[in-house]
Amino acid sequence: MSNLSSNDKTQVHLADSIEYIRQMLGELRRLADASGEDMLSYLIDMAYIEATDLQSRSKPKM
C-alpha cells in the first residue's frame, strides 16, 4: 500500500505528465527540423525548454 498523501500523488502525476509532454515536444521538434520548418521548430523548442523548466520545478519531494 502506498504511503503517499493525495497531494504527493497529484505531484507525481503532474511530474509524469510534464515528462511525457517534454518527450513528445522533443519528437515534434525533430520532425519539424527534418522538414525544414524553422519557425515551427523554434516555437516547439521554446515549449520544450518551458517543459524542461517546469519539470525541474515540479519534481516530487519524497
trRosetta pair geometry for C-beta under 8 A, 3 or more apart (Angstrom, degrees):
i j d omega theta_ij theta_ji phi_ij phi_ji
2 9 7.6 85 129 -83 147 110
4 8 4.0 -131 -169 95 95 127
4 9 5.1 122 120 -58 124 80
4 12 7.0 -12 -167 -14 160 137
4 62 7.5 -46 -101 -117 103 106
5 8 4.7 99 51 5 73 103
5 9 7.1 -135 97 -5 40 86
6 9 5.7 -53 -150 35 32 113
6 10 6.5 35 150 -21 64 104
7 10 5.6 -51 -150 34 33 114
7 11 6.5 33 151 -19 64 104
8 11 5.6 -54 -150 36 33 112
8 12 6.4 35 151 -20 66 103
8 60 6.2 84 -161 -160 75 123
8 62 7.0 93 -158 -95 125 82
9 12 5.6 -50 -148 34 33 112
9 13 6.4 34 152 -18 65 105
10 13 5.7 -55 -149 37 31 111
10 14 6.3 34 152 -20 65 107
11 14 5.6 -51 -145 37 32 114
11 15 6.3 33 155 -19 64 105
11 58 6.7 -169 -161 -180 82 84
11 60 4.3 126 121 -102 114 94
11 61 7.8 -34 137 20 160 65
12 15 5.8 -54 -148 37 30 111
12 16 6.4 31 152 -19 64 106
12 60 5.0 -6 -75 -48 67 155
13 16 5.7 -55 -148 37 31 112
13 17 6.3 33 153 -21 65 106
14 17 5.7 -54 -147 35 30 112
14 18 6.4 28 156 -17 65 106
14 58 5.4 -109 120 179 113 137
15 18 5.9 -54 -146 37 30 109
15 19 6.4 33 154 -21 63 107
15 55 6.9 90 -148 -143 73 69
15 58 5.1 -173 -86 120 78 102
15 59 6.0 82 -118 -113 135 37
15 60 5.6 -100 -15 -23 147 91
16 19 5.7 -55 -149 35 30 113
16 20 6.4 31 153 -19 64 106
17 20 5.8 -55 -150 35 31 111
17 21 6.4 30 153 -17 65 106
18 21 5.6 -53 -146 38 33 112
18 22 6.2 36 154 -22 65 106
18 51 5.8 171 -171 -164 84 85
18 54 5.2 -139 -141 110 139 113
18 55 4.8 -179 128 -84 125 78
18 58 5.9 113 6 58 156 143
19 22 5.7 -54 -148 35 29 113
19 23 6.5 30 154 -19 63 105
19 55 6.1 98 -76 -121 66 123
20 23 5.8 -54 -150 35 31 111
20 24 6.4 27 154 -16 65 107
21 24 5.8 -58 -148 39 31 109
21 25 6.2 33 154 -20 66 107
21 51 5.2 -148 106 -129 105 138
22 25 5.7 -54 -147 36 30 113
22 26 6.6 36 151 -23 62 102
22 48 6.3 94 -148 -147 70 68
22 51 4.0 -178 -85 129 85 129
22 52 6.0 109 -131 -67 131 63
22 55 5.9 -14 -41 -46 150 139
23 26 5.6 -52 -155 29 33 115
23 27 6.8 31 149 -16 64 102
24 27 5.6 -52 -153 35 37 112
24 28 6.3 36 150 -17 68 106
25 28 5.5 -53 -143 40 34 112
25 29 6.2 41 154 -25 66 103
25 44 5.8 174 -164 -178 85 89
25 47 5.3 -144 -133 105 139 104
25 48 4.2 -178 128 -84 127 83
25 51 5.9 158 17 14 150 150
26 29 5.7 -51 -148 32 29 114
26 30 6.7 30 153 -18 61 103
26 48 6.0 105 -70 -127 63 129
27 30 5.8 -54 -154 33 32 111
27 31 6.6 31 150 -16 65 106
28 31 5.6 -54 -150 37 35 113
28 32 6.2 34 153 -18 68 106
28 44 5.1 -142 110 -147 108 144
29 32 5.8 -54 -146 38 31 110
29 33 6.2 35 154 -21 65 106
29 41 5.8 86 -154 -149 70 74
29 44 4.5 -172 -83 114 78 123
29 45 5.5 94 -124 -72 129 72
29 48 5.9 -18 -44 -40 141 146
30 33 5.7 -53 -147 36 30 113
30 34 6.3 29 156 -18 64 108
31 34 5.8 -56 -145 38 29 110
31 35 6.3 21 156 -13 64 111
32 35 5.8 -62 -146 42 30 107
32 37 4.5 -85 -163 69 82 109
32 40 4.5 -143 -143 107 130 105
32 41 3.9 179 117 -76 118 75
32 44 5.7 155 9 16 152 144
33 36 7.8 38 176 -67 31 27
33 37 7.8 -84 -61 51 19 70
33 41 5.0 95 -68 -119 66 139
35 40 7.9 -14 76 67 121 136
37 40 3.9 -5 139 38 120 120
37 41 5.7 142 93 -25 73 89
38 41 5.6 -58 -145 37 26 113
38 42 6.3 29 156 -22 64 105
39 42 5.6 -51 -149 33 32 114
39 43 6.4 28 155 -16 65 105
40 43 5.9 -55 -147 38 31 108
40 44 6.2 29 156 -15 65 108
41 44 5.9 -57 -146 40 28 109
41 45 6.1 33 153 -24 64 108
42 45 5.6 -57 -150 34 28 114
42 46 6.7 31 152 -21 63 101
43 46 5.7 -47 -152 29 34 112
43 47 6.8 32 150 -14 63 103
44 47 5.6 -54 -153 38 36 112
44 48 6.3 42 146 -24 67 104
45 48 5.3 -48 -146 33 35 117
45 49 6.4 37 153 -20 65 101
46 49 5.8 -50 -150 34 32 112
46 50 6.5 33 150 -17 63 105
47 50 5.6 -53 -148 38 34 113
47 51 6.3 35 152 -20 66 105
48 51 5.7 -54 -148 36 30 111
48 52 6.4 33 152 -21 63 105
49 52 5.6 -52 -150 34 32 114
49 53 6.5 33 151 -19 64 104
50 53 5.6 -53 -149 36 33 112
50 54 6.3 33 152 -17 66 105
51 54 5.6 -52 -145 39 33 113
51 55 6.2 40 152 -26 64 104
52 55 5.5 -50 -148 31 30 116
52 56 6.7 28 154 -18 62 103
53 56 6.0 -56 -152 34 31 108
53 57 6.6 18 154 -8 64 110
54 57 5.8 -67 -149 44 32 104
54 58 5.8 10 162 -8 71 119
55 58 6.2 -69 -134 44 24 98
55 59 7.2 53 162 -57 59 80
56 59 6.7 -20 -159 -22 30 108
